[in-house]
Amino acid sequence: MKRMLLMRVILSLSFCFALCSAGELKTNHLESLRFARQNGQSSSAIRQIANDFSLLARLVNGISLQEGLSDGSTNLDDVIAEFLNIESSNTVRDLLQMQLDTNEISSKLEKMLKDVGKLGDNPLTDSALVRDAIVTLDTFKNDIVELKAGKKKDIAKDFIEKAKKLNTIDDIQMPYSDFAAIASHLKAMRFLEPDINNADALAESRSAIKRIAANSTSFYQTLGQFRSYKTLSTLGKIWAINNNYTVLNSIFKISKAAQAYNQNYAILSSLSSKMRQLQDDSTKLISLASQNDFHSTLSISLKPFATLVAGLSTLRVSDRSFTEGFPNGPSDLSKIKDDLKGAWLKEKIAEGKDMTILSSSFQTLEKFTEKLIAISEDWTKFRNANGNTKLVTDSSSVFEGLAEDGKVLSVSNDLESSIKSLTKTIKDLKKIETSPELENFDKLYNYVFRINEYAEKFKKAFEQMETIGMSEVADAWTEVETIANGAVTSTDATVIIDAVKKMRAVENQDKLAKVAIIASDELKSLLSGEFSSFLKDKPKWDVVEGVQQCLEGTGFVEALENLNSATISLNTIDRMLDYGTKVRQIDKTSVESLKSIIVVLGKLRDGIKQVKDPFGKSSRHRRAPGGKLKTLKKSKVIASDLGKGVNLLHGIAKAYDRRNELITAAELPDAVNTAVSLVPSLESVWTVNNRKALKEMPAELEKLEQYAQENKDKTDLIELGSVFGRASEIKGSPIDSKLLKESVVPALEKNYQSNVKATAPTFLKLSELELDFSKHSTRIKAASLTLPSLREYFDEIFGIKRTQIAGESDEKKDEIQSGLSIEMLGIIVGCIILFLLLVGGIIFCIVRCRKRRQYNARLLDPETWVLLSFTAENTPNTFGSGFSIEAHKHIIKKNYDSFKKCLKNGAYVDAKLQTDKQSNTMLHEAVLHDKHKYVEALIKHGATREILNHEFETPMQLAVRLKKKKCIKMFKKYEHKKFQIVLPEVFTKNNYLIDVDRAIPIEEHYHGDFFKKFGQYQHEHPKRPTHYVAKTDKDNVLHVKDHHLPMIFSATMIMGHRWLKACLDNPSAIGNNKEWRVTKMSFRGKEYDTLLTIKDYINRMNVPYMFGIGVSYNNHTLAQEWSLMRTVTTQLGVYNGTGEFPFIESCASTMSVGTPVSRTPTSGTPNSRTPNSVTPTSRTPGKTRRH
């Protein structure tokens, strides 16, 4: 009985103990589940430790933020920007400072919508086609002379008869392979030094001797044919038509006009009715156009919104300085009080003491947490809506365009007369009744054009040989082949060596080698039979007459002639068509969307104001009364380091949980790896070594997980934090996850192979993981280094006295025995500091010198200036009747902050406002408007103060004449100071748009393969190409053809055709392209080295009419470009009869400031390009073109 009673007591006690244990386990389990819910997963020990330390990171970041906001050392705008995930706190300040009248803007939008509604539907449903037809008329109306000349019956008869007689070239019999081999041997022989112990050199020598002996006669005969190239029968036929193909130009013009006429006939034939519809519609449109001031005001009102929405929508990528411990945003702030009630913080940092006493210390944070959470939720929803930025920007641009067009149309009084004249002019147009073979004529034209190119190439090669001296070359060959024939049968190495030495010593052997190399390189198509094969593919010669007469009876040429004589403003008609289309793009949906965006911005601004109101306007605030929070030294740094370390540990935990995905990606088939490697941005990333590191990464993570399992239950904070130290050893794989998402996934989704395409989701999942932890190792390690300071801080708060660490007394004994006093330690520390300062100074000097070299390299790099107008801040925009960059508009509109931002981002400070009446730099314009602050900003950003304007005055002289005292004072203030010019933003290869001259010979035409591999660089209309690839000779000289002129006189870098092959062999040649840039050109037999200088003048807007012409090339046909070029060159006075290439001569080196310069540009060689050069410009006005 006693035993039974005892057993019951024992069982009862056991049951009670089990219940207590279960209760404690349940509490711990629930806390773990709370961590899991907060952070998404709970599978690994790494994640558990990361979740635990997230509590500490939040607390420490809260302490840091509380201190910063209390004493005013932390800017609240920066904190709000970080919490809302906005890139710049300036955006928050701009929002608060903006004069935002939502009701006024909404009412303006409603009025605009109501006005547009009164217009009704556009009667011209095909207005785009009508505009194309108008452009066709405008394009060809200046070509009347050529269109008439092309109809002359026998204009090309003599040329065609001669061209028909061309046949295969059979004068030169020697096979190209043999000739090229001999040329190679002769080239190598100049440097060949055979040695009896050098088997390779001996083999090369024997091969050369055998080849020379075997082809001695045929090579000699070929040299003789080269010498008499002018009299060879078949080559003579080529010389007879060389450069005469231009007689077909006027017929080619007819072909192009006929094709354009056919394409637009349906519209042109009904253009009379279209014009009547436009005239009826114009009554309503002009009424709306007269409100251009209203549209301008609306556009100006929306522009700040566009900038603001863009800034607010830009997700933060830079590091956080104040909120690293709050990865989930403001919602993490509200968790601090709950964290203080939990067991983990209580156990790890307070040894079981109550931590809720700290809650009262966060009164400052409580002021704005709730409101900030509400703002964050609303703004996140708004930002997730796609297209807000584009909608506001596009709307502002539409209203601006309507204002500019409306200003012109509202005062225009020639629309009605132009429509009547145009209707009368084109009323009798008829369809082309015949069926001219226009495409076959184009093939014929290209055929003779290619023949001319071949002939030019051959002729140049023969002339080079003639200059070297063919008689001496023939004599040298006779000696060489005699020596070779004497040694060809010998097997004795000494005989071979002696023969080579004798051949090298032959007089004029060097000339012989040069001729052979020239022939091998430049006459390959002639020697190999390629040219003969091309000649066999003859065009249809009988199509010429049909093309000449195809426009007869259509009335098209007569209409064009009448257009020239009549007073018709095609530009006004085109502008009205465009206005009618653009204004009807404004619909209820877009207006309502705009209004909703403005309302959201208003709510956001009011919410931020409410957040900031409790802090008042003072930059410093008193600490909350009664707060028990002790100051944490270096709290901002500690909070940032710990927060970053914890967030990175979460990233490692995520990679561990999904480690199988790493193995899957690392073991993808070779076809997939090849496809990924072909993505340009990943050519050096998705490598074998990196994939190997990716495959080994799970093993590293497993070891870390094992270590975390062993330490996760440690009670000591520092021992538990040792996981950070171990985590910092994880290297991962140096693969950028962002590149995977932005480049690899889209490329795989477009791949034609189904098995490759199917791997896109794998890479999409992989892009969600951090893969390269080696670059974060220091940050992860830094988290563990914060823990001793934090433990000491909380020990002091909670009055915790820890026992002396084992071994500490021994360390003190060692210190005494070592004999190092405090003074000695101070000296040692001082020396170390001095040494570090010295090293720091050296490093600073090295870095500064390197930056200076990089600056000078970009300053002197032609690409920096040739591609100037492609950079965002230097894109030329229409301004009145001329052109200017964005910064100039800010001077006029008194927008100083935007002006300084443009300068900081690389706006060209010496850019000019170019019109047909004036040419002022921005310094001149700032003086004209008496903006001394703008003058100072321009000077500090390196503006040249000696440039003359159209009145031949420097900015200073202009200020003196106009008596602008503040500007004069500013010039004198910086009279003896110099400033570096701010260079435009780096133009990276990712922004390249490459176009290729299709006239490059087939065997050297790599553009198909190039764009197959690098499709992202392919130029597409209507954008301008940044790089134009043209055929150049072996010295990379461009032989200028008609179609090259637009590219020379425009903001486009011209590259030699060998660049494409170099890029295919080595993709790095795309960006490192200096070797292939064309700097020299040949025009009418004369060579110039001023190609880049011409572009520099144009792009920096130093030549008004040239710049205007260059811009107008963008959307016009070759025919119009050539017409424009003739106008320009006539104005320059260097085209008709002189044979010189048109360019400007700089007077910088010889002119004194204020001295008038010649108003007629002359030919010559401009001085070297420097940003601060004095560059007076011609005052000859250019032809105003519609762009």
FENJO-V787184 format. One line per field, one symbol per residue. phi: phi as a letter, one per 40 degrees, with the letter a starting at -180 (. if undefined). psi: psi as a letter, one per 20 degrees, with the letter a starting at -180 (. if undefined). A space follows every 10 residues. Layout:
phi = ???
psi = ???
//
This chain:
phi = .ccccccccc cccccccccc cccccccccc ccccdcccbg aacbcccccc cccccccccc cccccccccc cgcbcccccc dcccgccbcc cccccccccb bccccccccc cccccccccg cccccbcccc cccccccccc ccbddccccc cccbcbcccc ccccccaccb cbccccdccc cccccccccc bcbcbccbcc cccccccccc ccccbccccc cccccccbcc bccccccccc bdgbcccccc ccccdccccc cdcbcdcccb cccccccccc ccdccccccc cccccccccc ccdccccccc ccccccbccc bbbccbccgd cccccdcccc ccccccccbb fgccccccdc cbcccccbdc cccccccccc ccccccgccc cccccccccc cccccccccc bcbbcccccc cccccbcbcb ccccbccccc cdcccccccc dccdcccccc cccccccchc cccccccdcc ccccccbccc bccccccccc cccccccgcc cdcccccdcc ccbdccccgc cccccccccc cccccccdcc ccgcgccccc cccccccbcc ccccccdccc ccccccbccc cccccccccc cccccccccc ccdccgcccb bccdcgcbcc cccfcccccc cccccccccc cccccccbcc cccdccbccc cccccccccd cbcbbcbccc cccccccdcc cccccccccc bccccccccc cccccccccc cgbcbccccd ccbcdccccc cccccccccd ccccccccbc bbcccbdccc cccccccdcc ccccdcccgc bccccdgccc ccccccccgc cccccccccc cccccccccc cccdcccccc cccccccccc cdcdbccdcc cdcbccbcag cbbacddccc cccfbccccc ccccchcccc cbcbbcbaab cccccccdcf bccccccccc cgcccbcccc cfbcdccccc ccgccccccc cccbdbbbbc ccccdccccc ccbbbbcccc ddcbbccccc cccbcccccb ccccccbbcb cbcccgcccc bdccddccca caccbccccc cccccadccc ccbdcbccbb abbfgbcbbb cccccccccc fcbdcccdcd cccdbbcccc dccccccccc ccgbccgcgc ccacccbccb cccgccbdcb cbcibccccb dbccbcbcbc ccccbcb
psi = ghgggggggg hggggggggg ggggggghgh ghhggghhjh rkhqhghghg ggihghgggg hggghggghg jjipphhggg gghjkpgpih ggghghipno nhgggghggg gghgghhhha qohnhlhghg hggghgghgi hjkgghhghi ipgkhjgggh ghhhipaqoj hohpqhgggh ggggghghhh ipnqqhinhg hggggggggg gghhkgghgg hghhhhhkhh ipghhhhghh ipjiiiiigh hhggghhggh gghjghghhj hghghgghgg hhghghhhhi khhghgghgh hhghgggghg ghioqphrqp hikhjmhjbh hhhiigghhh irhghgghij liqpiiiihi ikhghihigg hhgggggghg gghipqjggh gggggghghg ghggghhghh ipjjgghggg ggghhjhkqq qohrmqmghh hhggghghgh ghgggggggg ghhgghhhnh ghgggghggg hggghhihiq iphhgggggg gghhippjhg hggggggggh ghjghghiig gghghhmqro hjigghhhjh ipihjgghgh ghhhhrnpnh gggghgghgh gghiiorhgh ghgghhghgg hgggghghgh hhghiaiqiq qqqpqjpjpq poplhggggg gggggghhhh hghghghkhh hggghhkqrh hghggghiog ijhjgmrggh hghhhighhg hgghggghhh ihjqhpghgh iihgghhiip hbpmpohhhg ghggghghhi qiphhghiig hghgghiiqp hnihijhghg hhghiigghg ghghghgjkp oqqpppihhh hhghgghijo rhgghggggg ggggghgggg gggggggggg hgggghghhi phhhhhkgii qgijppqpoc jbqrrhhhhh ggjlngghgh ggghjjpohj qqooajhrnq rhggghghjl nhhhgggggh jjqpjjpqai jlqrhghghg hilnghgghg ghhkhjqqqq poqrqpnrhi jqopqpoiip qgijnjhghg ihhlhiippp qjqqqhpppq prahjkppop rgihghhglr mpppqqhigg ghhhhohiig hmjhhjppiq qpoljppqkj ghhghggghj kinghggggg hihgkrrhgh ghgghhgghg hhkjgoihjq pprqpqjhii pqpipqrpio qrqaoqrqpq hkqonqrqjo qrppqp.
//
